[in-house]
Amino acid sequence: MIKKLIPLLAAASLSFTAFAQSGKPVEWIVGYAAGGGSDAVARATAEAMAKTLAAPIVINNKPGAATNIAAEYAVRAKDLEHTLFTADFATLAANPFLFGKLGYSAEKDLKPVGLLARFPLVLVVGPQVPASNWAEFLAWAKAQGGGVNYASAGVGSPHHLATELLAEQAGLKLTHVAYKGAAPAVADVLGGQVPFMLVDTASGNQFVLSGKLKAIGVASAQRIASLPKVPTLTEQGLAGYEAYAWQGLTVPSGTPDASVARYSRALQEALASPTVKARYEALGVEGLPGTPEQMAAYVKTERERWGRLIKANNIRID
């Protein structure tokens, strides 16, 4: 057995050495605007992975259309060994049910490398909204005769669908205002153009902690470490409400298994590094280390969960 393994290990070592010596930049595609949570996680992780791979990683932001623009760009990449793509909740779990026709198959055209992070969601309001807890928010929202607008990071994003779930469970009349990423959505909530949103901790924590946004409640099952004084929405009476944003690292399906293994190894080393852990903690996100197989299983469960919700509520984008 050992004799059989030696040539395989040698080949893998040579393959990695050749990859490292090439020094060719790796393109990492992100389907959201620069400055948001997805962008911040990608940049922090890419910096650590680049050291392991001995090759630069360049972030390419392609926001819009619920990550479909970025996904279609990624699956059409010609340089399979130097292409990475942040595929998230929208790409892998929601879009297959939201859109009648996609230019890619979430199941067939992307290979999992490993999960990146889970983003807790927080219900936040701008300073002009006269509410500081769920009961006050609910009373205010129901008092608005024409309903209430809310912002999200984009159509089909977890911010969007989690708010639709909130509206369903709380009996609210809400109108969706979609943005190309969390950063511009937060900017308009801060500016008063839109009164509230469910924001991921990576994009919103700094504004909550500085007092520029008021945190009404957390969508997680338990309180989160980065905002320990903010109660969950479940604690405040919205029983059974729970939602997260999450994302994983993928490659186009034609990428050789050896390259997937290289990227998986570099990703796990990055997620284990003190620097990346500290950066994730500062962003308020939870790292999710694991194998490509574990990511595939997680995605399957999430796709089934949100697929049922989308179908039951007849939520469609086209």
SERO-4910 file (N, C-alpha, C, O; in steps of 0.05 Angstrom, whole numbers):
BEGIN
 pado doro    nc1    nc2    nc3   cac1   cac2   cac3    cc1    cc2    cc3    oc1    oc2    oc3
  Met    A     17    -24      0      0      0      0     17     25      0     12     44    -15
  Ile    A     38     25     17     56     48     18     70     53     -9     73     76    -18
  Lys    A     78     30    -22     91     33    -48     73     45    -69     81     60    -86
  Lys    A     47     39    -66     27     49    -85     22     79    -81     17     94    -99
  Leu    A     24     87    -55     18    115    -48     41    134    -56     36    157    -62
  Ile    A     65    124    -55     89    141    -60     87    156    -87     91    180    -87
  Pro    A     81    142   -109     79    156   -134     57    177   -135     60    198   -147
  Leu    A     34    171   -121     12    190   -121     20    215   -105     14    238   -114
  Leu    A     33    211    -82     41    234    -66     62    251    -81     62    275    -80
  Ala    A     80    237    -95    101    251   -110     88    268   -132     96    290   -137
  Ala    A     68    256   -146     55    270   -168     40    295   -157     41    316   -169
  Ala    A     27    292   -134     13    314   -122     32    336   -114     27    360   -117
  Ser    A     56    328   -103     76    347    -95     87    363   -119     90    387   -118
  Leu    A     92    348   -141    102    361   -165     81    380   -177     88    402   -186
  Ser    A     56    371   -176     34    388   -186     32    414   -171     29    435   -182
  Phe    A     34    412   -144     32    436   -127     56    454   -132     53    478   -133
  Thr    A     80    442   -135    104    457   -140    102    472   -166    110    496   -168
  Ala    A     92    459   -187     89    472   -213     70    495   -211     74    516   -223
  Phe    A     48    491   -196     28    512   -193     40    536   -179     36    559   -187
  Ala    A     55    530   -157     66    552   -142     88    567   -158     89    591   -157
  Gln    A    104    552   -173    125    565   -188    115    582   -211    128    601   -219
  Ser    A     91    575   -221     80    590   -243     74    619   -234     77    638   -249
  Gly    A     66    622   -208     61    649   -197     38    663   -211     35    687   -207
  Lys    A     23    649   -228      1    662   -243    -21    670   -224    -29    655   -207
  Pro    A    -31    695   -227    -53    704   -209    -77    686   -211    -85    676   -232
  Val    A    -90    682   -188   -116    668   -187   -138    688   -185   -136    707   -169
  Glu    A   -158    685   -201   -181    704   -201   -203    693   -182   -212    671   -186
  Trp    A   -210    709   -162   -231    701   -143   -255    720   -149   -253    744   -144
  Ile    A   -277    708   -158   -300    724   -166   -320    725   -143   -326    705   -130
  Val    A   -329    750   -137   -348    755   -116   -373    768   -128   -370    788   -143
  Gly    A   -396    758   -123   -421    768   -135   -433    792   -121   -457    798   -126
  Tyr    A   -418    806   -104   -429    830    -90   -408    852    -92   -385    848    -99
  Ala    A   -418    876    -86   -401    900    -89   -378    900    -69   -380    888    -48
  Ala    A   -357    914    -76   -334    918    -57   -344    933    -33   -361    951    -35
  Gly    A   -333    925    -10   -340    939     15   -361    924     32   -364    931     56
  Gly    A   -375    905     21   -394    889     36   -382    866     50   -358    862     49
  Gly    A   -399    850     64   -389    828     80   -376    806     63   -355    796     70
  Ser    A   -388    799     40   -377    778     23   -349    786     13   -331    770     12
  Asp    A   -347    811      5   -322    822     -5   -300    821     17   -278    813     12
  Ala    A   -308    829     41   -289    829     64   -279    801     71   -255    798     76
  Val    A   -297    782     71   -289    754     77   -271    743     55   -250    731     62
  Ala    A   -277    749     30   -261    739      8   -233    751     10   -213    736      6
  Arg    A   -231    776     15   -204    789     15   -187    779     39   -163    775     35
  Ala    A   -200    776     62   -185    766     85   -175    737     80   -152    731     86
  Thr    A   -192    721     69   -185    693     64   -165    690     41   -147    674     43
  Ala    A   -169    706     20   -151    704     -3   -122    712      5   -103    700     -5
  Glu    A   -119    731     22    -93    739     30    -78    716     43    -54    712     38
  Ala    A    -92    701     60    -79    678     74    -74    655     54    -53    643     55
  Met    A    -94    650     37    -91    628     18    -68    633     -2    -55    614    -10
  Ala    A    -64    658     -9    -43    665    -29    -16    657    -18      2    649    -34
  Lys    A    -12    659      8     14    651     19     18    621     17     40    613     10
  Thr    A     -2    605     21      0    576     18      4    568    -11     20    551    -17
  Leu    A    -10    581    -29     -8    575    -57     16    587    -71     23    579    -93
  Ala    A     29    606    -57     52    621    -69     44    633    -95     60    633   -114
  Ala    A     20    644    -97     10    657   -121    -10    679   -112    -25    675    -94
  Pro    A     -9    702   -126    -28    723   -118    -57    715   -125    -62    701   -144
  Ile    A    -76    725   -108   -104    722   -113   -117    749   -116   -114    766    -99
  Val    A   -130    753   -139   -142    779   -146   -172    777   -143   -185    760   -156
  Ile    A   -185    794   -127   -214    794   -124   -227    810   -147   -219    832   -153
  Asn    A   -246    797   -159   -261    810   -181   -290    811   -173   -304    791   -173
  Asn    A   -300    835   -167   -327    840   -158   -346    842   -183   -341    859   -200
  Lys    A   -366    825   -184   -386    826   -206   -414    825   -194   -427    804   -195
  Pro    A   -423    848   -182   -449    848   -169   -472    848   -188   -470    854   -211
  Gly    A   -495    840   -177   -520    842   -191   -534    816   -197   -521    795   -198
  Ala    A   -560    817   -201   -577    794   -209   -574    771   -190   -573    748   -198
  Ala    A   -573    777   -164   -573    756   -143   -549    736   -147   -553    712   -144
  Thr    A   -527    747   -154   -501    732   -159   -501    717   -185   -481    704   -192
  Asn    A   -522    719   -201   -523    704   -226   -503    714   -247   -492    698   -262
  Ile    A   -498    740   -247   -478    751   -265   -451    739   -259   -436    730   -277
  Ala    A   -444    739   -233   -418    728   -225   -416    698   -230   -396    687   -239
  Ala    A   -438    684   -224   -438    655   -228   -435    647   -257   -419    629   -264
  Glu    A   -449    661   -275   -447    655   -303   -419    661   -313   -408    646   -330
  Tyr    A   -407    682   -303   -379    689   -311   -360    667   -301   -342    659   -316
  Ala    A   -364    658   -277   -347    637   -265   -348    611   -281   -327    599   -287
  Val    A   -372    601   -287   -375    575   -299   -365    576   -328   -359    555   -340
  Arg    A   -362    599   -340   -352    602   -367   -322    607   -368   -310    611   -390
  Ala    A   -309    607   -345   -280    612   -344   -265    592   -360   -271    568   -360
  Lys    A   -245    601   -375   -228    584   -391   -204    573   -376   -195    551   -380
  Asp    A   -194    589   -357   -171    581   -341   -181    568   -315   -182    580   -294
  Leu    A   -188    542   -318   -201    528   -295   -183    526   -271   -194    525   -248
  Glu    A   -158    524   -274   -140    520   -251   -133    547   -236   -120    546   -216
  His    A   -143    569   -247   -138    595   -234   -163    611   -230   -163    635   -232
  Thr    A   -186    597   -225   -211    611   -221   -225    601   -196   -229    577   -192
  Leu    A   -233    620   -178   -248    614   -154   -273    631   -154   -274    652   -166
  Phe    A   -294    621   -141   -319    636   -140   -332    633   -113   -336    610   -103
  Thr    A   -340    655   -100   -355    654    -76   -384    648    -83   -398    666    -93
  Ala    A   -393    624    -78   -421    616    -83   -435    616    -56   -426    603    -37
  Asp    A   -457    630    -54   -470    634    -28   -498    622    -28   -507    607    -46
  Phe    A   -512    629     -7   -540    621     -3   -557    625    -28   -572    608    -36
  Ala    A   -554    649    -40   -569    655    -64   -562    637    -87   -579    624    -99
  Thr    A   -536    635    -93   -527    620   -116   -535    590   -114   -545    579   -134
  Leu    A   -530    579    -91   -532    550    -88   -559    540    -77   -567    518    -84
  Ala    A   -572    556    -61   -597    546    -48   -622    559    -58   -643    546    -59
  Ala    A   -622    585    -64   -646    599    -71   -651    603   -101   -674    598   -110
  Asn    A   -631    610   -115   -635    617   -144   -647    595   -161   -663    601   -179
  Pro    A   -640    570   -156   -652    549   -172   -683    548   -170   -696    537   -188
  Phe    A   -694    559   -149   -723    560   -145   -735    587   -152   -759    589   -159
  Leu    A   -719    608   -150   -729    635   -155   -731    642   -184   -749    657   -192
  Phe    A   -713    631   -200   -711    638   -228   -721    615   -246   -714    592   -241
  Gly    A   -738    622   -266   -747    602   -284   -726    591   -302   -727    568   -311
  Lys    A   -706    608   -308   -684    600   -326   -658    613   -316   -657    637   -312
  Leu    A   -637    597   -313   -611    607   -305   -591    599   -327   -594    580   -341
  Gly    A   -570    615   -328   -548    609   -347   -528    590   -336   -506    587   -348
  Tyr    A   -534    577   -314   -516    558   -302   -533    539   -285   -555    545   -278
  Ser    A   -521    516   -278   -534    498   -259   -518    497   -234   -494    491   -233
  Ala    A   -531    505   -212   -517    505   -186   -506    478   -178   -485    476   -166
  Glu    A   -520    457   -186   -511    430   -179   -490    418   -198   -472    404   -190
  Lys    A   -492    425   -224   -475    413   -244   -450    429   -252   -430    418   -260
  Asp    A   -452    456   -250   -431    472   -262   -411    483   -242   -391    496   -249
  Leu    A   -415    477   -216   -397    486   -195   -389    463   -177   -405    447   -169
  Lys    A   -363    462   -171   -352    442   -152   -346    455   -125   -335    477   -125
  Pro    A   -354    443   -103   -348    455    -77   -319    451    -69   -307    430    -74
  Val    A   -307    472    -58   -280    470    -46   -282    469    -16   -268    454     -3
  Gly    A   -300    484     -5   -305    484     24   -321    509     32   -320    529     19
  Leu    A   -336    506     54   -351    529     64   -332    550     75   -310    544     84
  Leu    A   -340    575     73   -324    598     82   -334    608    110   -320    606    130
  Ala    A   -359    618    110   -368    631    134   -399    632    135   -412    630    115
  Arg    A   -409    635    159   -437    639    164   -440    667    176   -426    674    195
  Phe    A   -459    682    165   -464    710    174   -490    711    189   -511    708    177
  Pro    A   -489    717    215   -515    723    229   -528    747    217   -515    765    207
  Leu    A   -554    748    218   -570    770    207   -582    786    231   -591    774    250
  Val    A   -582    812    228   -593    829    249   -613    848    237   -608    861    217
  Leu    A   -636    850    250   -657    870    241   -648    897    252   -646    902    276
  Val    A   -643    916    233   -634    943    241   -652    964    228   -664    959    207
  Val    A   -654    986    242   -670   1009    232   -652   1034    232   -633   1036    247
  Gly    A   -660   1053    215   -646   1079    215   -654   1095    239   -674   1089    252
  Pro    A   -640   1117    244   -645   1133    268   -672   1146    268   -681   1154    289
  Gln    A   -685   1149    245   -711   1163    243   -734   1145    252   -756   1154    256
  Val    A   -730   1118    254   -751   1100    261   -754   1100    291   -735   1095    306
  Pro    A   -778   1105    302   -783   1106    331   -787   1079    344   -808   1073    354
  Ala    A   -766   1062    342   -767   1035    354   -740   1027    363   -720   1032    350
  Ser    A   -739   1013    385   -713   1002    395   -715    973    403   -695    961    412
  Asn    A   -739    961    399   -742    932    404   -763    921    386   -776    937    371
  Trp    A   -768    895    386   -786    882    367   -815    892    371   -829    897    351
  Ala    A   -824    894    395   -852    903    400   -857    931    389   -877    936    377
  Glu    A   -838    949    394   -840    976    383   -839    977    353   -853    991    340
  Phe    A   -821    960    342   -818    959    313   -844    949    300   -854    960    280
  Leu    A   -854    927    311   -879    915    301   -902    935    301   -917    937    282
  Ala    A   -905    949    323   -926    969    326   -923    991    305   -942   1000    292
  Trp    A   -899   1001    302   -893   1022    283   -899   1013    254   -911   1027    239
  Ala    A   -889    989    247   -892    978    220   -922    975    213   -930    981    191
  Lys    A   -937    965    232   -966    960    226   -982    986    225  -1004    987    214
  Ala    A   -970   1007    237   -984   1033    236   -980   1048    210   -994   1067    204
  Gln    A   -961   1039    193   -956   1051    168   -977   1042    148   -976   1019    139
  Gly    A   -996   1059    140  -1019   1051    124  -1011   1038     98  -1024   1018     89
  Gly    A   -991   1048     84   -984   1038     58   -963   1016     59   -952   1008     38
  Gly    A   -957   1006     82   -936    986     85   -909   1000     88   -907   1024     90
  Val    A   -888    984     90   -861    994     96   -841    982     75   -842    959     69
  Asn    A   -823   1000     66   -802    991     48   -779    979     65   -774    987     88
  Tyr    A   -765    960     53   -741    949     66   -719    945     45   -725    940     22
  Ala    A   -694    947     54   -671    943     36   -660    915     38   -663    902     59
  Ser    A   -647    906     17   -632    881     18   -608    883      1   -604    902    -14
  Ala    A   -591    863      3   -566    862    -12   -571    853    -41   -552    852    -57
  Gly    A   -596    847    -48   -602    839    -75   -625    820    -76   -631    806    -56
  Val    A   -638    818    -99   -660    800   -103   -650    771    -99   -630    763   -111
  Gly    A   -664    756    -82   -656    728    -77   -634    725    -57   -627    702    -50
  Ser    A   -624    747    -46   -603    745    -25   -616    735      1   -640    736      4
  Pro    A   -600    725     19   -611    716     45   -625    740     60   -644    736     74
  His    A   -614    764     56   -626    788     68   -655    791     58   -673    797     73
  His    A   -659    786     32   -685    788     20   -704    767     30   -726    772     40
  Leu    A   -696    741     27   -714    719     34   -719    718     64   -741    711     72
  Ala    A   -699    724     80   -703    724    109   -724    746    117   -739    742    136
  Thr    A   -724    768    102   -744    789    108   -771    781     99   -791    788    112
  Glu    A   -773    767     77   -799    756     68   -810    736     88   -834    736     93
  Leu    A   -792    720     99   -801    701    120   -810    717    145   -830    709    158
  Leu    A   -796    738    152   -804    756    174   -832    767    169   -849    767    187
  Ala    A   -836    777    145   -862    789    139   -885    768    141   -907    774    151
  Glu    A   -879    744    132   -899    723    133   -906    716    162   -930    713    169
  Gln    A   -886    712    178   -891    704    206   -903    726    223   -918    721    241
  Ala    A   -896    751    216   -905    773    233   -930    787    222   -942    804    235
  Gly    A   -939    779    198   -962    791    186   -958    820    177   -976    836    181
  Leu    A   -935    826    166   -928    853    158   -931    857    127   -927    838    112
  Lys    A   -938    881    119   -939    888     91   -913    903     85   -909    926     93
  Leu    A   -896    890     69   -869    901     63   -865    903     33   -875    886     18
  Thr    A   -849    923     25   -841    926     -3   -811    924     -5   -797    939      9
  His    A   -801    907    -23   -773    902    -25   -759    923    -43   -768    930    -64
  Val    A   -737    934    -33   -719    952    -48   -692    938    -50   -677    937    -30
  Ala    A   -686    928    -74   -661    912    -77   -637    930    -85   -640    949   -100
  Tyr    A   -614    923    -73   -589    937    -80   -569    917    -90   -573    893    -89
  Lys    A   -547    927   -101   -526    909   -111   -505    906    -89   -482    915    -92
  Gly    A   -513    892    -68   -495    887    -46   -505    900    -20   -522    918    -21
  Ala    A   -494    890      2   -502    900     28   -493    929     34   -507    944     46
  Ala    A   -469    936     24   -458    962     30   -476    985     20   -482   1003     36
  Pro    A   -485    985     -5   -502   1007    -13   -530   1006      0   -542   1027      4
  Ala    A   -539    982      8   -565    980     22   -562    993     50   -579   1009     58
  Val    A   -541    987     64   -536    999     90   -534   1029     88   -544   1044    105
  Ala    A   -520   1039     67   -517   1068     64   -544   1082     62   -547   1103     73
  Asp    A   -563   1070     48   -589   1082     46   -606   1080     71   -623   1097     76
  Val    A   -602   1059     86   -616   1057    112   -604   1079    131   -619   1092    146
  Leu    A   -578   1082    130   -565   1103    146   -575   1130    138   -579   1148    155
  Gly    A   -579   1134    112   -587   1160    102   -617   1166    104   -626   1188     99
  Gly    A   -632   1145    112   -661   1149    115   -678   1145     90   -702   1149     91
  Gln    A   -665   1137     68   -680   1132     44   -698   1107     46   -719   1106     34
  Val    A   -688   1087     62   -703   1063     68   -702   1059     98   -681   1062    109
  Pro    A   -724   1053    111   -724   1052    140   -710   1029    154   -700   1033    176
  Phe    A   -710   1005    141   -698    983    156   -688    961    137   -694    962    113
  Met    A   -674    942    148   -665    918    133   -656    897    153   -651    903    176
  Leu    A   -654    873    143   -639    852    157   -611    852    145   -607    846    122
  Val    A   -591    859    161   -564    862    152   -546    840    164   -550    832    187
  Asp    A   -527    831    148   -508    812    159   -489    826    177   -483    850    174
  Thr    A   -478    812    197   -461    825    217   -436    837    205   -426    857    214
  Ala    A   -425    824    184   -401    835    171   -405    863    160   -387    880    161
  Ser    A   -429    868    150   -435    894    137   -446    914    157   -444    938    153
  Gly    A   -459    904    178   -474    922    196   -463    927    223   -470    947    236
  Asn    A   -446    909    233   -437    912    261   -425    939    268   -431    950    289
  Gln    A   -408    949    250   -394    974    257   -414    997    261   -409   1014    277
  Phe    A   -436    996    246   -456   1018    248   -474   1014    273   -483   1034    284
  Val    A   -478    989    281   -493    984    305   -476    992    329   -486   1005    348
  Leu    A   -451    984    329   -434    989    352   -428   1019    355   -424   1029    378
  Ser    A   -429   1034    333   -424   1063    334   -450   1078    340   -449   1103    345
  Gly    A   -473   1064    341   -498   1077    346   -512   1090    323   -532   1103    326
  Lys    A   -500   1086    299   -512   1098    275   -537   1083    265   -555   1094    252
  Leu    A   -538   1057    271   -561   1040    266   -571   1029    292   -554   1023    310
  Lys    A   -597   1025    295   -608   1013    319   -614    984    313   -628    977    294
  Ala    A   -603    966    330   -608    937    327   -633    930    342   -635    933    366
  Ile    A   -653    919    327   -678    911    339   -676    883    350   -687    877    372
  Gly    A   -663    865    335   -661    837    344   -645    820    325   -640    828    302
  Val    A   -635    798    335   -618    780    319   -635    757    309   -653    746    323
  Ala    A   -630    748    284   -645    727    272   -635    699    278   -646    679    269
  Ser    A   -613    697    294   -602    671    302   -618    659    324   -635    672    336
  Ala    A   -613    633    329   -626    619    351   -617    629    378   -632    629    397
  Gln    A   -591    637    379   -580    648    404   -568    675    399   -563    682    376
  Arg    A   -564    690    420   -550    715    418   -522    711    406   -510    689    409
  Ile    A   -511    731    393   -485    728    380   -464    743    396   -469    763    409
  Ala    A   -439    732    395   -417    743    411   -411    772    405   -403    787    423
  Ser    A   -413    779    379   -406    807    372   -426    828    381   -419    851    383
  Leu    A   -451    819    387   -471    837    397   -486    824    420   -510    819    418
  Pro    A   -473    819    442   -485    803    464   -509    816    477   -525    802    489
  Lys    A   -512    843    475   -534    856    488   -559    857    471   -581    865    480
  Val    A   -557    849    446   -580    850    428   -595    823    430   -583    802    422
  Pro    A   -619    823    439   -634    798    441   -642    787    414   -644    801    395
  Thr    A   -648    761    413   -657    749    389   -687    757    384   -700    765    403
  Leu    A   -696    754    360   -724    760    354   -742    739    367   -764    745    374
  Thr    A   -731    714    369   -746    693    382   -751    700    411   -773    696    422
  Glu    A   -730    710    425   -733    719    453   -755    740    456   -769    741    476
  Gln    A   -758    756    435   -777    778    437   -805    772    426   -822    789    423
  Gly    A   -809    746    421   -837    738    414   -841    727    386   -863    718    380
  Leu    A   -821    729    368   -824    719    341   -815    690    341   -793    684    332
  Ala    A   -832    672    351   -824    644    356   -816    629    331   -829    631    310
  Gly    A   -793    615    334   -784    598    313   -771    612    289   -764    599    269
  Tyr    A   -766    638    291   -754    652    269   -724    650    270   -711    656    290
  Glu    A   -712    640    248   -683    636    247   -674    637    218   -685    623    201
  Ala    A   -653    652    212   -642    654    185   -613    664    186   -606    680    203
  Tyr    A   -597    654    168   -569    662    165   -563    668    136   -576    657    118
  Ala    A   -542    684    132   -529    684    106   -504    666    108   -492    665    130
  Trp    A   -497    653     87   -473    636     87   -461    635     60   -474    642     40
  Gln    A   -436    627     58   -423    625     32   -401    604     33   -390    597     54
  Gly    A   -395    594      9   -374    574      6   -357    581    -18   -364    597    -35
  Leu    A   -334    568    -19   -315    572    -42   -319    549    -62   -320    526    -55
  Thr    A   -322    557    -87   -326    537   -108   -307    542   -132   -294    562   -133
  Val    A   -307    523   -150   -292    525   -175   -310    515   -198   -329    501   -192
  Pro    A   -304    523   -223   -320    511   -245   -318    481   -245   -297    470   -238
  Ser    A   -339    468   -254   -341    439   -252   -318    424   -267   -312    401   -260
  Gly    A   -307    436   -288   -286    423   -303   -259    424   -290   -240    413   -301
  Thr    A   -257    437   -267   -231    440   -254   -221    412   -245   -236    397   -233
  Pro    A   -195    406   -250   -185    380   -242   -186    376   -212   -184    395   -196
  Asp    A   -190    351   -204   -192    345   -175   -167    353   -160   -169    360   -136
  Ala    A   -144    351   -173   -119    358   -160   -119    388   -152   -109    396   -131
  Ser    A   -131    405   -169   -132    433   -164   -152    439   -141   -148    456   -124
  Val    A   -175    424   -141   -194    427   -119   -181    420    -93   -185    434    -73
  Ala    A   -165    399    -93   -151    390    -68   -132    412    -59   -129    417    -35
  Arg    A   -117    424    -78    -98    446    -71   -113    469    -58   -105    479    -37
  Tyr    A   -135    477    -71   -149    500    -60   -162    493    -33   -164    510    -15
  Ser    A   -172    468    -30   -184    460     -5   -164    461     18   -169    471     40
  Arg    A   -140    451     12   -118    452     32   -112    480     40   -109    487     64
  Ala    A   -109    498     20   -102    526     26   -125    539     41   -120    556     59
  Leu    A   -150    533     35   -172    545     49   -173    536     78   -177    553     95
  Gln    A   -169    511     83   -169    501    111   -147    514    127   -150    520    151
  Glu    A   -124    517    115   -101    530    129   -108    559    135   -102    570    156
  Ala    A   -122    572    116   -129    600    120   -150    603    143   -147    620    160
  Leu    A   -170    585    143   -191    587    163   -180    580    191   -191    589    211
  Ala    A   -158    565    192   -145    558    218   -125    579    228   -116    578    250
  Ser    A   -118    598    210    -98    617    218   -109    638    237   -131    647    235
  Pro    A    -92    646    257   -101    666    276   -109    693    263   -127    706    273
  Thr    A    -95    700    242   -102    725    228   -130    725    216   -145    744    220
  Val    A   -137    704    203   -163    702    190   -184    699    212   -206    711    210
  Lys    A   -179    683    233   -198    681    254   -204    708    267   -227    714    273
  Ala    A   -183    724    271   -187    750    283   -202    768    265   -219    784    274
  Arg    A   -197    767    239   -211    783    220   -241    776    219   -259    793    218
  Tyr    A   -246    750    219   -274    740    219   -289    750    244   -312    758    243
  Glu    A   -275    748    267   -287    757    292   -294    786    291   -315    795    301
  Ala    A   -275    802    280   -280    831    277   -304    836    259   -319    856    263
  Leu    A   -308    820    239   -330    823    221   -356    812    232   -378    818    222
  Gly    A   -354    796    254   -378    785    266   -388    760    251   -411    753    253
  Val    A   -370    746    237   -378    722    222   -365    697    234   -345    699    248
  Glu    A   -377    675    228   -367    649    239   -355    633    217   -368    626    197
  Gly    A   -329    626    220   -316    609    200   -327    581    201   -335    571    222
  Leu    A   -329    568    177   -340    541    174   -321    523    160   -325    516    137
  Pro    A   -299    515    174   -280    497    160   -292    470    155   -310    460    169
  Gly    A   -283    457    133   -293    430    127   -285    422     99   -273    438     84
  Thr    A   -291    398     92   -283    386     66   -303    394     44   -325    404     50
  Pro    A   -295    389     19   -314    394     -3   -340    377      1   -361    386     -6
  Glu    A   -337    353     11   -359    335     15   -378    346     37   -402    344     34
  Gln    A   -367    357     58   -383    369     79   -398    394     68   -421    399     76
  Met    A   -385    410     51   -399    432     39   -422    423     22   -444    435     22
  Ala    A   -418    402      6   -439    391    -11   -463    383      5   -486    388     -3
  Ala    A   -459    370     28   -481    361     45   -496    384     57   -520    384     59
  Tyr    A   -481    405     66   -493    429     77   -511    443     56   -533    451     62
  Val    A   -500    446     32   -515    459     11   -540    444      4   -561    456      0
  Lys    A   -539    418      4   -563    401     -2   -585    407     18   -608    410     11
  Thr    A   -578    408     44   -597    412     65   -610    440     63   -634    443     65
  Glu    A   -593    460     57   -603    488     55   -620    491     30   -640    505     31
  Arg    A   -613    478      8   -629    480    -16   -656    468    -12   -676    479    -22
  Glu    A   -658    446      3   -684    434      8   -701    452     27   -725    455     22
  Arg    A   -688    464     47   -702    481     66   -714    506     53   -738    511     55
  Trp    A   -697    520     38   -706    545     27   -723    540      1   -740    557     -6
  Gly    A   -718    518    -12   -734    511    -35   -763    507    -27   -782    516    -41
  Arg    A   -767    494     -5   -794    490      6   -808    516     12   -831    520      5
  Leu    A   -793    535     25   -804    561     32   -812    577      7   -834    588      5
  Ile    A   -794    577    -13   -799    593    -37   -823    582    -52   -840    597    -62
  Lys    A   -825    556    -54   -847    544    -68   -874    548    -53   -894    555    -65
  Ala    A   -873    545    -27   -897    548    -11   -908    576    -12   -933    580    -11
  Asn    A   -890    596    -15   -899    624    -16   -900    635    -44   -905    659    -48
  Asn    A   -895    618    -63   -896    626    -92   -879    650    -97   -888    669   -111
  Ile    A   -855    650    -87   -836    673    -91   -821    668   -117   -808    647   -120
  Arg    A   -824    686   -136   -810    684   -162   -797    710   -169   -806    732   -160
  Ile    A   -776    708   -184   -763    733   -194   -768    737   -223   -770    759   -233
  Asp    A   -771    715   -239   -778    718   -267   -797    695   -275   -805    694   -298
***
